[in-house]
Amino acid sequence: MIAYFAKHPTAANVIMFAILLLGVLSLPQLQRDTFPVTPTKNVEIRVSYPGASPQEVAQEICEPLEEALDSLSGISELQCDARENIAIANAEMSSGENIDSFTTDIQQQINSISVFPDRVEQISVTKLNRTATIASIAITGNMSAYDLYLYAQEVKQRFKNHPSIAQVSLKGFSSQEIEIRVSDWLLKQYDISISDLSRLVEQQSISLPAGLLTNQLEQANVRFDQKNTSEQAFKDSIIKSSEGGTQLLLGDIAIIQRRIYPS
């Protein structure tokens, strides 16, 4: 081959130009990505266990979960992280397996576990799809932090409505808080201590599991859900009531505002 091109240099030049031409023509069709798309191999399992310590989560959630998934073929690695109130497990799929079938098999194995405590509330099995950051947008304006948050939520929703955008995240705001302010003299006027007021507010804003209803066909979780999430719900909380039916509401003695502070 070398001797041929030495005797015919024109042929070597023609082949070189042909290769360059093919490269130029194929360049616009090459996929360009900051993070190349690779198929996911991980499935996340989250088990919510309210009121449990990490030790209880490890013993009562992680151990039964690992035992159930150990018999499942196609898992190359399994880890379970026991935290307060929740267990987070990650199952890595072996090469050559189908991720959808793998996820379905895990879901079926989790559903077959019958030794989870009654306080277990929510179990989710999710494929950990990889996403690439395309753009970051900064939003600012001469408005309060709460108004800026509401406007940013509107912008986020408009982006999510676009069919080509898979995920939109909002950052830069701390957790929302509902602030309740009561003056000292009002508490004294109605003979209410700050600890009593705090206890009454907590008692009327709770979300707890209340048991399980079962029959021959199905079972259903029963939950007492009266968690206050708005200013008006807190304002309607009953602080005192008389035999005549008169009620003192939290909104009658307190200033209640939702606050969001930029992080």
VOLUM-953063 format. One record per residue (C-alpha): residue number from 1; x, y, z. Coordinates in Angstrom, 1 decimal. Example, Ala and Ser with C-alpha at 12.3 -4.5 7.8 and 13.67 -1.06 7.14 Angstrom:
2
+-----+--------+--------+--------+
: seq :      x :      y :      z :
+-----+--------+--------+--------+
:   1 :   12.3 :   -4.5 :    7.8 :
:   2 :   13.7 :   -1.1 :    7.1 :
+-----+--------+--------+--------+
% end
This chain:
263
+-----+--------+--------+--------+
: seq :      x :      y :      z :
+-----+--------+--------+--------+
:   1 :    0.0 :    0.0 :    0.0 :
:   2 :    2.8 :    2.4 :    0.9 :
:   3 :    4.6 :    1.6 :   -2.3 :
:   4 :    1.5 :    2.2 :   -4.3 :
:   5 :    0.9 :    5.7 :   -2.9 :
:   6 :    4.6 :    6.5 :   -3.3 :
:   7 :    4.2 :    5.8 :   -7.0 :
:   8 :    0.8 :    7.5 :   -7.3 :
:   9 :    0.8 :   10.6 :   -5.0 :
:  10 :   -2.4 :   12.0 :   -6.7 :
:  11 :   -4.4 :    9.0 :   -5.5 :
:  12 :   -3.3 :    9.7 :   -1.9 :
:  13 :   -4.4 :   13.3 :   -2.2 :
:  14 :   -7.8 :   12.4 :   -3.6 :
:  15 :   -8.5 :   10.0 :   -0.8 :
:  16 :   -7.4 :   12.6 :    1.8 :
:  17 :   -9.7 :   15.2 :    0.3 :
:  18 :  -12.6 :   12.7 :    0.2 :
:  19 :  -12.1 :   11.9 :    3.9 :
:  20 :  -12.1 :   15.7 :    4.7 :
:  21 :  -15.2 :   16.3 :    2.6 :
:  22 :  -17.1 :   13.4 :    4.3 :
:  23 :  -16.1 :   14.9 :    7.7 :
:  24 :  -17.3 :   18.4 :    6.8 :
:  25 :  -20.6 :   17.0 :    5.4 :
:  26 :  -21.3 :   14.9 :    8.6 :
:  27 :  -20.3 :   17.6 :   11.1 :
:  28 :  -23.8 :   19.3 :   11.3 :
:  29 :  -25.4 :   15.9 :   12.0 :
:  30 :  -23.1 :   15.1 :   15.0 :
:  31 :  -24.9 :   15.1 :   18.4 :
:  32 :  -23.4 :   17.8 :   20.6 :
:  33 :  -24.2 :   17.8 :   24.3 :
:  34 :  -22.6 :   19.1 :   27.5 :
:  35 :  -23.4 :   15.8 :   29.2 :
:  36 :  -23.8 :   12.9 :   26.7 :
:  37 :  -27.0 :   11.0 :   27.2 :
:  38 :  -26.4 :    7.6 :   28.7 :
:  39 :  -29.1 :    5.1 :   29.6 :
:  40 :  -30.0 :    5.0 :   33.3 :
:  41 :  -29.1 :    2.0 :   35.4 :
:  42 :  -30.4 :    3.0 :   38.8 :
:  43 :  -33.7 :    2.7 :   40.5 :
:  44 :  -34.5 :    4.6 :   43.8 :
:  45 :  -36.8 :    3.3 :   46.5 :
:  46 :  -38.1 :    5.7 :   49.1 :
:  47 :  -40.1 :    4.5 :   52.2 :
:  48 :  -41.6 :    7.1 :   54.5 :
:  49 :  -41.7 :    6.1 :   58.1 :
:  50 :  -42.8 :    9.1 :   60.2 :
:  51 :  -41.5 :    9.3 :   63.8 :
:  52 :  -38.8 :    6.7 :   63.4 :
:  53 :  -35.2 :    7.0 :   64.3 :
:  54 :  -32.4 :    6.0 :   61.9 :
:  55 :  -31.9 :    2.8 :   64.0 :
:  56 :  -35.6 :    1.9 :   63.6 :
:  57 :  -35.5 :    2.6 :   59.9 :
:  58 :  -32.5 :    0.4 :   59.4 :
:  59 :  -34.0 :   -2.5 :   61.3 :
:  60 :  -37.6 :   -2.3 :   60.3 :
:  61 :  -37.3 :   -0.9 :   56.7 :
:  62 :  -33.9 :   -1.5 :   55.3 :
:  63 :  -33.4 :   -5.1 :   56.4 :
:  64 :  -36.8 :   -6.4 :   55.0 :
:  65 :  -36.3 :   -4.4 :   51.9 :
:  66 :  -32.8 :   -5.8 :   51.3 :
:  67 :  -34.0 :   -9.4 :   52.0 :
:  68 :  -36.8 :   -9.0 :   49.5 :
:  69 :  -34.6 :   -7.6 :   46.7 :
:  70 :  -31.7 :  -10.0 :   47.3 :
:  71 :  -33.7 :  -12.7 :   45.5 :
:  72 :  -34.2 :  -10.5 :   42.5 :
:  73 :  -31.9 :  -11.2 :   39.5 :
:  74 :  -30.5 :   -8.3 :   37.6 :
:  75 :  -29.2 :   -6.3 :   40.6 :
:  76 :  -25.5 :   -5.6 :   40.6 :
:  77 :  -25.5 :   -3.4 :   43.7 :
:  78 :  -28.0 :   -2.4 :   46.4 :
:  79 :  -27.6 :    0.2 :   49.1 :
:  80 :  -30.1 :    1.4 :   51.7 :
:  81 :  -29.6 :    4.7 :   53.6 :
:  82 :  -31.5 :    4.8 :   56.9 :
:  83 :  -32.4 :    8.4 :   57.9 :
:  84 :  -34.8 :    9.9 :   60.4 :
:  85 :  -38.4 :    9.3 :   59.2 :
:  86 :  -37.3 :    7.8 :   55.8 :
:  87 :  -35.3 :    5.0 :   54.1 :
:  88 :  -33.7 :    5.7 :   50.7 :
:  89 :  -32.5 :    2.6 :   48.7 :
:  90 :  -30.6 :    2.6 :   45.4 :
:  91 :  -30.6 :   -0.5 :   43.2 :
:  92 :  -28.1 :   -0.6 :   40.3 :
:  93 :  -29.0 :   -2.7 :   37.3 :
:  94 :  -26.7 :   -5.3 :   35.8 :
:  95 :  -25.5 :   -4.8 :   32.2 :
:  96 :  -27.8 :   -6.2 :   29.6 :
:  97 :  -31.0 :   -5.8 :   31.6 :
:  98 :  -34.0 :   -3.7 :   30.6 :
:  99 :  -34.6 :   -0.8 :   32.9 :
: 100 :  -38.4 :   -0.8 :   32.6 :
: 101 :  -38.7 :   -4.5 :   33.4 :
: 102 :  -36.1 :   -4.0 :   36.2 :
: 103 :  -38.2 :   -1.2 :   37.7 :
: 104 :  -41.4 :   -3.3 :   37.5 :
: 105 :  -39.8 :   -6.3 :   39.1 :
: 106 :  -38.6 :   -4.1 :   42.0 :
: 107 :  -42.0 :   -2.6 :   42.4 :
: 108 :  -43.6 :   -6.1 :   42.6 :
: 109 :  -41.0 :   -7.2 :   45.2 :
: 110 :  -41.6 :   -4.1 :   47.3 :
: 111 :  -45.4 :   -4.6 :   47.2 :
: 112 :  -45.0 :   -8.2 :   48.4 :
: 113 :  -43.3 :   -7.1 :   51.7 :
: 114 :  -45.8 :   -7.7 :   54.5 :
: 115 :  -43.6 :   -7.0 :   57.5 :
: 116 :  -43.3 :   -3.3 :   57.2 :
: 117 :  -44.6 :   -1.4 :   60.3 :
: 118 :  -48.1 :    0.0 :   60.2 :
: 119 :  -46.7 :    3.6 :   60.4 :
: 120 :  -45.1 :    3.3 :   57.0 :
: 121 :  -47.0 :    5.8 :   54.8 :
: 122 :  -45.6 :    6.3 :   51.3 :
: 123 :  -43.5 :    3.9 :   49.2 :
: 124 :  -42.2 :    5.2 :   45.8 :
: 125 :  -40.1 :    3.4 :   43.2 :
: 126 :  -38.5 :    5.7 :   40.6 :
: 127 :  -36.1 :    5.4 :   37.7 :
: 128 :  -33.2 :    7.9 :   38.2 :
: 129 :  -33.2 :    9.5 :   34.8 :
: 130 :  -30.2 :   11.7 :   34.0 :
: 131 :  -30.9 :   15.3 :   33.0 :
: 132 :  -28.6 :   18.0 :   31.5 :
: 133 :  -28.7 :   21.6 :   32.4 :
: 134 :  -29.4 :   23.7 :   29.3 :
: 135 :  -29.8 :   27.2 :   30.7 :
: 136 :  -30.0 :   29.2 :   33.9 :
: 137 :  -32.2 :   32.3 :   34.1 :
: 138 :  -32.0 :   35.0 :   36.8 :
: 139 :  -35.2 :   36.8 :   37.8 :
: 140 :  -35.1 :   40.1 :   39.7 :
: 141 :  -37.4 :   42.9 :   40.3 :
: 142 :  -38.5 :   45.8 :   42.6 :
: 143 :  -41.0 :   43.7 :   44.7 :
: 144 :  -41.2 :   41.8 :   47.9 :
: 145 :  -39.6 :   38.3 :   48.2 :
: 146 :  -43.1 :   36.7 :   48.2 :
: 147 :  -44.2 :   38.5 :   45.1 :
: 148 :  -40.9 :   37.6 :   43.4 :
: 149 :  -41.5 :   34.0 :   44.4 :
: 150 :  -45.0 :   34.0 :   42.9 :
: 151 :  -43.7 :   35.6 :   39.7 :
: 152 :  -40.9 :   33.0 :   39.4 :
: 153 :  -43.5 :   30.2 :   39.8 :
: 154 :  -45.4 :   31.7 :   36.9 :
: 155 :  -42.3 :   31.7 :   34.8 :
: 156 :  -41.5 :   28.2 :   35.8 :
: 157 :  -45.0 :   27.0 :   34.8 :
: 158 :  -44.7 :   28.6 :   31.4 :
: 159 :  -41.4 :   26.8 :   30.8 :
: 160 :  -42.9 :   23.5 :   32.0 :
: 161 :  -45.7 :   23.9 :   29.5 :
: 162 :  -43.2 :   23.8 :   26.6 :
: 163 :  -43.1 :   20.3 :   25.1 :
: 164 :  -39.4 :   20.4 :   24.5 :
: 165 :  -38.5 :   21.1 :   28.2 :
: 166 :  -38.5 :   18.0 :   30.5 :
: 167 :  -37.7 :   19.6 :   33.9 :
: 168 :  -37.6 :   23.1 :   35.4 :
: 169 :  -36.2 :   23.8 :   38.9 :
: 170 :  -36.6 :   26.9 :   41.0 :
: 171 :  -33.7 :   28.0 :   43.3 :
: 172 :  -32.8 :   31.0 :   45.4 :
: 173 :  -35.6 :   31.0 :   47.9 :
: 174 :  -35.6 :   29.5 :   51.4 :
: 175 :  -38.5 :   27.4 :   52.7 :
: 176 :  -41.8 :   29.2 :   53.1 :
: 177 :  -42.9 :   30.2 :   56.6 :
: 178 :  -46.2 :   31.3 :   58.0 :
: 179 :  -45.4 :   33.8 :   60.8 :
: 180 :  -47.9 :   34.2 :   63.7 :
: 181 :  -47.4 :   37.3 :   65.8 :
: 182 :  -49.4 :   38.0 :   69.0 :
: 183 :  -49.0 :   40.9 :   71.4 :
: 184 :  -48.3 :   40.3 :   75.1 :
: 185 :  -51.3 :   42.4 :   76.2 :
: 186 :  -53.8 :   40.4 :   74.1 :
: 187 :  -52.5 :   37.2 :   75.6 :
: 188 :  -53.0 :   38.6 :   79.1 :
: 189 :  -56.4 :   40.0 :   78.2 :
: 190 :  -57.7 :   36.6 :   77.2 :
: 191 :  -55.7 :   34.7 :   79.9 :
: 192 :  -53.7 :   32.7 :   77.4 :
: 193 :  -50.0 :   31.8 :   77.8 :
: 194 :  -47.7 :   31.5 :   74.8 :
: 195 :  -47.2 :   27.8 :   75.4 :
: 196 :  -51.0 :   27.2 :   75.5 :
: 197 :  -51.3 :   29.1 :   72.3 :
: 198 :  -48.6 :   27.1 :   70.6 :
: 199 :  -50.2 :   23.8 :   71.8 :
: 200 :  -53.6 :   24.8 :   70.5 :
: 201 :  -52.2 :   25.8 :   67.1 :
: 202 :  -50.3 :   22.5 :   66.8 :
: 203 :  -53.3 :   20.4 :   67.8 :
: 204 :  -55.4 :   22.0 :   65.0 :
: 205 :  -52.7 :   21.5 :   62.4 :
: 206 :  -51.8 :   17.8 :   62.3 :
: 207 :  -51.4 :   15.1 :   59.7 :
: 208 :  -51.2 :   11.6 :   61.2 :
: 209 :  -51.9 :    8.0 :   60.0 :
: 210 :  -55.1 :    6.6 :   61.7 :
: 211 :  -54.9 :    2.9 :   60.8 :
: 212 :  -55.8 :    0.5 :   58.0 :
: 213 :  -59.1 :   -0.6 :   56.6 :
: 214 :  -59.1 :   -4.0 :   54.9 :
: 215 :  -61.6 :   -6.3 :   53.3 :
: 216 :  -61.4 :   -9.4 :   51.1 :
: 217 :  -60.5 :   -7.4 :   48.0 :
: 218 :  -58.4 :   -4.5 :   49.0 :
: 219 :  -56.9 :   -2.4 :   51.8 :
: 220 :  -56.8 :    1.3 :   52.4 :
: 221 :  -54.8 :    3.6 :   54.6 :
: 222 :  -56.8 :    5.9 :   56.9 :
: 223 :  -55.3 :    9.2 :   57.7 :
: 224 :  -56.3 :   12.2 :   59.8 :
: 225 :  -55.3 :   15.1 :   57.6 :
: 226 :  -55.9 :   18.6 :   59.0 :
: 227 :  -52.6 :   20.2 :   58.2 :
: 228 :  -53.0 :   24.0 :   57.9 :
: 229 :  -51.1 :   25.3 :   54.8 :
: 230 :  -52.6 :   28.7 :   54.3 :
: 231 :  -52.9 :   31.9 :   56.3 :
: 232 :  -56.7 :   31.7 :   56.3 :
: 233 :  -56.6 :   28.1 :   57.7 :
: 234 :  -54.5 :   29.4 :   60.7 :
: 235 :  -56.8 :   32.4 :   61.2 :
: 236 :  -59.8 :   30.0 :   61.5 :
: 237 :  -58.1 :   28.0 :   64.3 :
: 238 :  -60.3 :   28.1 :   67.4 :
: 239 :  -58.4 :   29.3 :   70.5 :
: 240 :  -61.3 :   29.6 :   73.0 :
: 241 :  -65.0 :   28.9 :   73.0 :
: 242 :  -67.7 :   29.7 :   75.5 :
: 243 :  -70.8 :   27.7 :   76.5 :
: 244 :  -72.9 :   30.3 :   74.6 :
: 245 :  -71.2 :   29.4 :   71.4 :
: 246 :  -68.9 :   32.4 :   71.1 :
: 247 :  -65.5 :   31.5 :   69.6 :
: 248 :  -62.2 :   33.2 :   69.8 :
: 249 :  -60.2 :   32.6 :   66.6 :
: 250 :  -56.5 :   32.9 :   66.1 :
: 251 :  -57.1 :   35.5 :   63.5 :
: 252 :  -58.9 :   37.7 :   66.1 :
: 253 :  -55.7 :   38.1 :   68.2 :
: 254 :  -52.8 :   37.5 :   65.9 :
: 255 :  -51.2 :   38.9 :   62.7 :
: 256 :  -50.6 :   36.0 :   60.4 :
: 257 :  -48.4 :   36.4 :   57.3 :
: 258 :  -46.6 :   34.2 :   54.8 :
: 259 :  -43.0 :   35.1 :   54.5 :
: 260 :  -40.3 :   33.9 :   52.0 :
: 261 :  -36.7 :   35.1 :   52.4 :
: 262 :  -34.2 :   34.9 :   49.6 :
: 263 :  -31.5 :   32.3 :   50.4 :
+-----+--------+--------+--------+
% end
